[in-house]
Structure formats: C-alpha cells, structure tokens
Amino acid sequence: MFATGVTIVTTQAADGGFIGLTANSFNSLSLDPPLVLWSLGVRAGSRDTFLSATHFAVNVLSTRQLPLAMRFARAGTNRFAGVSVHAGLGGAPLIDGALAWFECETRTHYRHGDHLLFIGEVKRCARAQGSGLVFQQGGFGVAGPIAEEPRE
Ligand SMILES: Cc1cc2nc3c(=O)[nH]c(=O)nc-3n(C[C@H](O)[C@H](O)[C@H](O)COP(=O)(O)O)c2cc1C
C-alpha cells in the first residue's frame, strides 16, 4: 500500500559495461552530509559489480519511462540497448529523460537479511520537469497534486 517513486540505479563495471536495475527502495537518509540509501537483493546479478564500484547513480524515472522501468526489472535483456545516457561520476550512466539524477560515491554497504543496504554520498544532483512514476500495490501509477486540499 506504500507508494514510492521508481528509480533505475546504475553503475559502471570494471570492463566499462553499464549495469542498472529498477529499484524502489531508494530513499533519503541525511541532509548534512547528503546521504541516500537503497537496497539490492543478494541474489541480484549486479551484486558483485555494485559491491566493487566506487560510485552509483540514481535515475528518478518519469511517467514516460515506464517501459524502461519494466525492462530494467527483467532478466536476460540488453537493458541499455537504445537508451540514451551521459556519463556520471565514476562512469555511472545517467539516463536521459529522467526526472532527477543523484550521482553518489558509495560510502558503505551492509548485508541485512536477504538484501544489501547501500549508502551513498550525493556528490552531484540535477532535476528536470515532468511527472514522477509511482509504484503502489504492485503496479505502476502517476502522482499529482490534490486539487483542493481540505482546510483544518
Ligand atoms: C518497481 C520495482 C522496484 C524494484 N525495486 C528493487 C529494489 O529496490 N531492489 C532490488 O534488489 N530489486 C528491485 N526490483 C527487482 C529488480 O529490478 C530485478 O530483480 C532485476 O532483474 C535485478 O537485476 P540484476 O539481477 O541484473 O541485478 C524492483 C522491481 C520493480 C518492478
């Protein structure tokens, strides 16, 4: 029932290839210093790459990027095929058309249960215009302002 935004978290592998997956576990952790967190399933194919990467990038998806959200959650596809990106810190790809980008230096990672918790320090961030993709009740949706907020 808890509504979240949807992101694609990316990094660059040692061989120069791009790695990324759809993640809604992204959240803010601290303002000073600026820290963010997200968690990765221990069985994820990208696990070892994220564990050894110095940086990762969080791409906050817009409603127009729903097909990418689905593609980056599927195994066995070339996720970055035809996706326009530009290079972020540490080589982590920033996906064009996203709503916001956080370029992070990995501070720590801890295993808790069946997930790895990553904490990163935000080194650069940027935003664009548009409406954010939402995930709630196992499905994708859109969020918008409530036209008339009730008065107390
Ligand atoms: C909306 C949505 C949110 C997701 N959030 C996460 C997440 O926070 N962490 C995670 O490990 N997997 C998450 N997944 C699943 C991964 O995207 C999926 O397992 C992906 O194939 C993992 O890629 P990898 O095996 O290449 O690392 C999510 C999937 C969807 C559709």
PDBQT file of the ligand as one rigid body, heavy atoms in Angstrom, charges set to zero:
ROOT
HETATM    1  C1  LIG A 201       9.010  -1.348  -9.210  1.00  0.00    +0.000 C 
HETATM    2  C2  LIG A 201      10.159  -2.267  -8.924  1.00  0.00    +0.000 A 
HETATM    3  C3  LIG A 201      11.019  -1.991  -7.882  1.00  0.00    +0.000 A 
HETATM    4  C4  LIG A 201      12.104  -2.824  -7.592  1.00  0.00    +0.000 A 
HETATM    5  N1  LIG A 201      12.938  -2.491  -6.568  1.00  0.00    +0.000 NA
HETATM    6  C5  LIG A 201      14.016  -3.265  -6.286  1.00  0.00    +0.000 A 
HETATM    7  C6  LIG A 201      14.926  -2.896  -5.257  1.00  0.00    +0.000 A 
HETATM    8  O1  LIG A 201      14.782  -1.878  -4.589  1.00  0.00    +0.000 OA
HETATM    9  N2  LIG A 201      15.989  -3.708  -5.020  1.00  0.00    +0.000 N 
HETATM   10  C7  LIG A 201      16.194  -4.860  -5.743  1.00  0.00    +0.000 A 
HETATM   11  O2  LIG A 201      17.183  -5.561  -5.485  1.00  0.00    +0.000 OA
HETATM   12  N3  LIG A 201      15.348  -5.225  -6.756  1.00  0.00    +0.000 NA
HETATM   13  C8  LIG A 201      14.276  -4.446  -7.049  1.00  0.00    +0.000 A 
HETATM   14  N4  LIG A 201      13.429  -4.780  -8.066  1.00  0.00    +0.000 N 
HETATM   15  C9  LIG A 201      13.713  -6.002  -8.843  1.00  0.00    +0.000 C 
HETATM   16  C10 LIG A 201      14.889  -5.811  -9.796  1.00  0.00    +0.000 C 
HETATM   17  O3  LIG A 201      14.686  -4.709 -10.667  1.00  0.00    +0.000 OA
HETATM   18  C11 LIG A 201      15.061  -7.087 -10.659  1.00  0.00    +0.000 C 
HETATM   19  O4  LIG A 201      15.179  -8.202  -9.793  1.00  0.00    +0.000 OA
HETATM   20  C12 LIG A 201      16.261  -7.010 -11.571  1.00  0.00    +0.000 C 
HETATM   21  O5  LIG A 201      16.165  -8.032 -12.553  1.00  0.00    +0.000 OA
HETATM   22  C13 LIG A 201      17.586  -7.172 -10.843  1.00  0.00    +0.000 C 
HETATM   23  O6  LIG A 201      18.601  -7.020 -11.799  1.00  0.00    +0.000 OA
HETATM   24  P1  LIG A 201      20.004  -7.788 -11.701  1.00  0.00    +0.000 P 
HETATM   25  O7  LIG A 201      19.691  -9.233 -11.373  1.00  0.00    +0.000 OA
HETATM   26  O8  LIG A 201      20.621  -7.584 -13.061  1.00  0.00    +0.000 OA
HETATM   27  O9  LIG A 201      20.787  -7.125 -10.622  1.00  0.00    +0.000 OA
HETATM   28  C14 LIG A 201      12.325  -3.973  -8.365  1.00  0.00    +0.000 A 
HETATM   29  C15 LIG A 201      11.470  -4.251  -9.442  1.00  0.00    +0.000 A 
HETATM   30  C16 LIG A 201      10.405  -3.412  -9.711  1.00  0.00    +0.000 A 
HETATM   31  C17 LIG A 201       9.488  -3.708 -10.876  1.00  0.00    +0.000 C 
ENDROOT
TORSDOF 0
